Amino acid sequence: MQNSYSRLFFEVQEDPVTWSDTYTRLVALFDNYEPQLKIQETQTANKTAEIQSFLDAIVETEVCKILENFLVKKGEVYS
């Protein structure tokens, strides 16, 4: 049951060909984590590289660039 006034997503592209680079890198992370809490996760070089790749894609988005400019103007970070 949806309790919000508006939808978070209007459409989700299920065809990987239409995914953005950022979304493609996010999907690559899905198999990195163990959904069962009692099972120990293992960190590998490949998993670390996938995480870094996703973070690299995020910081290149327009939203993050706007955020960075805002924080620089506020004196919270330095570019």
SETOR-739479 format. One record per residue (C-alpha): x, z, y. Coordinates in steps of 0.1 Angstrom, whole numbers, padded with zeros to 4 digits, always signed. Each point is the difference from the previous one (the first is absolute). Example, Ala and Ser with C-alpha at 12.3 -4.5 7.8 and 13.67 -1.06 7.14 Angstrom:
! residues 2
+0123+0078-0045 +0014-0007+0034 
This chain:
! residues 79
+0000+0000+0000 +0014-0010+0034 -0005+0026+0027 +0018-0017+0029 -0017-0018+0028 +0021-0031-0005 +0021-0016-0027 +0037+0005-0001 +0004-0034-0016 -0023-0030+0004 +0018-0021-0026 +0029+0004-0024 +0019-0031-0010 +0004+0001-0038 +0020-0032-0002 +0038+0009+0002 +0006-0033+0017 -0019+0011+0031 +0017+0034+0003 +0023+0008+0029 +0036+0009-0006 -0007+0036+0008 -0029+0002-0025 +0020-0017-0027 +0028+0026+0004 -0026+0028-0001 -0015-0013-0032 +0035+0000-0015 +0001+0038+0005 -0031+0007-0020 +0018+0002-0034 +0027+0023+0014 -0020+0031-0003 -0014+0019-0029 -0038+0008+0005 +0002+0029-0025 +0012+0031+0018 +0017+0015-0030 +0022-0030-0007 +0034-0001+0016 +0007-0030+0022 +0034-0017-0001 +0016-0016+0030 +0019-0032-0006 +0021-0022+0022 -0028-0026-0003 -0027+0025+0011 +0022+0011+0030 +0005-0037+0010 -0038-0006-0002 -0006+0030+0023 +0026-0012+0025 -0014-0035-0001 -0035+0013+0008 +0013+0021+0028 +0020-0029+0014 -0032-0021+0000 -0021+0027+0017 +0024+0005+0029 -0002-0038+0007 -0037+0000+0005 -0016-0003+0034 -0016+0034-0003 +0034+0017-0006 +0016-0019+0029 -0028+0012+0023 +0004+0035-0013 +0038-0001+0006 -0005-0013+0036 -0025+0028+0006 +0024+0027-0014 +0029-0014+0020 -0021+0002+0032 -0009+0036-0008 +0037+0008-0006 -0007+0010-0036 +0024-0025-0015 +0027-0023+0012 +0002-0036-0009 
